[in-house]
Amino acid sequence: MVISIASGKGGTGKTTIAVNLALSLNNIQLIDCDVEEPNCHLFLRPQIEKRFPVGIATPEVDESRCDYCGKCAEACQFKALAVIKGSVLRFSELCHGCGACSYICPQDAIEEKVREIGIIEIGKSGDIEFIHGILNVGEAMSVPIIRKEKGLVDRTKTVIIDASPGASCPVVMAVEGTDFCLLVTEPTPFGLNDLKIAVEMARELSVPTGVVVNCADIGDRKVWEYCTKERIPVLMEIPWDRRIAEAYSKGIPLVEKMPEYKDKFRELYDQMKALVEVGPAFSYVAK
């Protein structure tokens, strides 16, 4: 089973859930797809065994052949090319590597060359297969790295994908095609607002969802009311506990500090597995 773990906003404990779920199960592949700020490695401390670059194809213009017709700029939906007064301006950071410019150029004056935007590292943390991507500083295109990471998914294992916060393109790429999306939230107005956005994103992708409420004994009950109304199962609640916060600040996984949580994370996995097996017809009844 491939499980994506996402959140509408940052700081809800998404990575905490991903790491501790991985540490509580067997035969795990953990893929950190938060490539702008990957931090699963801070808790798992993996031994990196392999590293390779990720790039995207960007245009190089041979202006000796170019007649400055401007068709390349017209074809570019992302405004990565501009043709003005006998010159072609390239904005590589905007290029999505789609190849439309080189395909449409009537003078065959555009050649695509790969520009490195980040790296992927693969290693081990105990019995956990660990993969994470790292976007180069100053780069904006994280999706190609996430796409490469997802190409490494091993379905002979239980795969846990830690997505970035929000509901933008990188999150969509991380969640798309997974068997279940676990959404981590907090019982605050901001948590509820961004949970709603994340739920709609998952629904557009036709990925079944469940919710973990972190710091569940603060705030109000509106998250539970929303989940009941929308028939979304709340699969786990984690109370506010100073010991958890202190362990997190020291890079100590929750299940190492409080081993009793291993059973809770195993139960969380069993619930997700059961919902996937039942399929879209499952009916959620609030407690």
HELIX and SHEET records of a PDB file:
HELIX    1   1 LYS A   14  SER A   24  1                                  11    
HELIX    2   2 CYS A   40  LEU A   44  1                                   5    
HELIX    3   3 LYS A   71  ALA A   75  1                                   5    
HELIX    4   4 SER A   92  LEU A   94  5                                   3    
HELIX    5   5 ALA A  100  ILE A  104  1                                   5    
HELIX    6   6 VAL A  143  LYS A  150  1                                   8    
HELIX    7   7 CYS A  169  VAL A  175  1                                   7    
HELIX    8   8 PRO A  189  GLU A  204  1                                  16    
HELIX    9   9 LYS A  222  LYS A  229  1                                   8    
HELIX   10  10 ARG A  242  SER A  249  1                                   8    
HELIX   11  11 LEU A  254  LYS A  257  1                                   4    
HELIX   12  12 TYR A  261  VAL A  278  1                                  18    
SHEET    1   A 9 GLN A  47  VAL A  61  0                                        
SHEET    2   A 9 ILE A 110  SER A 125 -1                                        
SHEET    3   A 9 ILE A 128  LEU A 135 -1                                        
SHEET    4   A 9 ILE A  28  ASP A  32  1                                        
SHEET    5   A 9 THR A 158  ASP A 162  1                                        
SHEET    6   A 9 VAL A   2  ALA A   6  1                                        
SHEET    7   A 9 PHE A 180  THR A 185  1                                        
SHEET    8   A 9 THR A 209  ASN A 214  1                                        
SHEET    9   A 9 VAL A 234  ILE A 238  1                                        
SHEET    1   B 2 LEU A  81  ILE A  84  0                                        
SHEET    2   B 2 SER A  87  ARG A  90 -1                                        
END                                                                             
